[in-house]
Amino acid sequence: MAPIAVGDAIPDGTLAYFDAEDQMQQMSIHSLAAGKKVVIFGVPGAFTPTCSVKHVPGFIDNADELKAKGVVEVLCISVNDPFVMKAWAKTYPEAKNVKFLADGSGTYTHALGLELDLSEKGLGIRSRRFALLIDDLKVKAANIETGGEFTVSSAEEILKAL
């Protein structure tokens, strides 16, 4: 399956998260993105070094600038269960403008064509590192990494696309 690309409509999918009352919720990507400008960024795994030290903090640090440029939602997706994503989100108390969404079985990651097989490292099928700029369900920028790199999927690169 070819990876999602500029001009494509994003597929719908249901991801899990914990709300402010600590209740697990299911959320449709289309319900979050229809009629809005959103950023969806994906990481290979919660608590992993590059994801935790560079990728997520970049979106937290740039959340106000993204919002000033019209981005309504910043969504972090990982092929982890919702409990792991909840615990990971708690390590970023300043992350008020980033939603941590669990794609526990990798179904949504598969629909995007962005799987990464890390079985040889004992991690199974995960997500490639990416950042998508979405405007009313259409991909306006698709910054997808190859291998384990972190060069094009940063918040700074998405800001350039805005």
FENJOCOR-V345115 format. One record per backbone hydrogen bond with DSSP energy under -1.0 kcal/mol. CO is the residue of the C=O (numbers start at 1). NH is the residue of the N-H. Records with the same first field share a line. If there is no record, write none. Layout:
CO = NH + NH
//
This chain:
5 = 8
8 = 139
13 = 29
15 = 27
16 = 102
17 = 25
19 = 22
23 = 19
25 = 17
27 = 15
28 = 32
29 = 33
30 = 34
33 = 36
36 = 136
37 = 72
38 = 134
39 = 75
40 = 132
41 = 77
42 = 130
45 = 48
48 = 52
49 = 53
50 = 54 + 55
51 = 56
54 = 58
55 = 59
56 = 60
57 = 61
58 = 62
60 = 63
62 = 66
63 = 67
64 = 68
65 = 69
66 = 71
67 = 70
73 = 39
74 = 99
75 = 41
76 = 101
77 = 43
78 = 80 + 103
81 = 85
82 = 86
83 = 87
84 = 88
85 = 89
86 = 90
88 = 91
89 = 92
92 = 95
94 = 96
95 = 98
99 = 76
101 = 78
102 = 16
103 = 106
106 = 110
107 = 111
108 = 112
109 = 114
110 = 113
112 = 4
114 = 128
116 = 126
118 = 121 + 123
119 = 122
124 = 118
126 = 116
129 = 145
130 = 42
131 = 143
132 = 40
133 = 140 + 141
134 = 38
135 = 138
137 = 10
138 = 135
139 = 7
141 = 133
143 = 131
146 = 149
154 = 158
155 = 159
156 = 160
157 = 161
//
